[in-house]
Amino acid sequence: MKDETQNLLAGLLIGAAAGLAVGLLFAPEKGQDARKILSDKASNLGKDVSDKLDKTFSKITEFADSALASFSKETRDSNEAGTSGITNKI
């Protein structure tokens, strides 16, 4: 999963960079205006990526916590069942 996430992020960043480069080549604005627009878009892209990463890590953390709680409950239930079985035989 880590490799998939890294590949996705790399693809997003490469795509964004390619889009910015093409935009520069075909931009009708003056250089100073184009740089301002690019700066704003790059800042927004960084915020968007950061927000998406935060949401992704939150979901992963929730899933891991849920899985751990479920595993702990199953282990506890299994131990209790095993203990009561021994007690009943004695």
N, C-alpha and C positions, 0 to 999 in steps of 0.2 A: 504494500500500500504506500510505503514511503517513496518508492521509486515512481509510482504512478503520480503522486502529488508533485514530486519534483519535476517530472516530465510535463505535467499540466502547467505548472508555474513557468517553466522555461518556455513552453510554447506560447503562453500568454505574453510574456515579456518580449519574445522575439517578434510575435505578431504585432504588438504595440509599437515596437521600434520600427518595423517595416512600414507600418501604416503612417507613422510620423515622417519617415523619410520620403515616402511617396507624396504625402501631403505637402512637404516642403518643396518638392520639385514642381508641383502643379499649383502652388498657392498664388493667388492673385495679389496678396497683401505685400506691403513693403517688408523688408527684412526685420526691422524693429518690431513691427506689429506681429509678424509671423513668430518671432521668438517669444513674444509675450503670450500669444495663443498657445504655443507649444509648451511653454512653462506651466501655464494654467492646466492644460490637459495632462501633462506629466504628473503634476501634483494631484489632480483628481484620480488619475490611474493608480498612483501609489496609495491613496486613501481607500480606493475601491478594493485593491488587492489586500490591503491590511484588514479591512472589514471582513472580506470573504475568508481570509485565513483565521481570523478570530472566531467566526461562526463555525468553520470547519473543525477547529481544535475544540470548541465547546461541545460540538456534537460527538466528537471522538471521546472526549472526557465523560460525557453523559453515558455513552454506550459502554465504556470501560467500567464505570461505576456500577451501572446496571448489571453487567455481566459478573462483576465481582460479588455484588450482593446476591445474585441468583446462585452463584457457585457456593458462596458461604452458607446460604440457606440449605441447599442440597446436601452439602457436607454435614451440616448440623443435623438435618433430618436423618441422614444415613447413619450417623453416629448414634443418634437416639434410638433408631430402630435396631441397630446392632446391640446396644446396651440393654434394651428392654428384652430382646430375645435371649440374651445370656441370663438375665435376672429370672425370666420365666422358667428356665431350665433348671435353675438351682433349687 
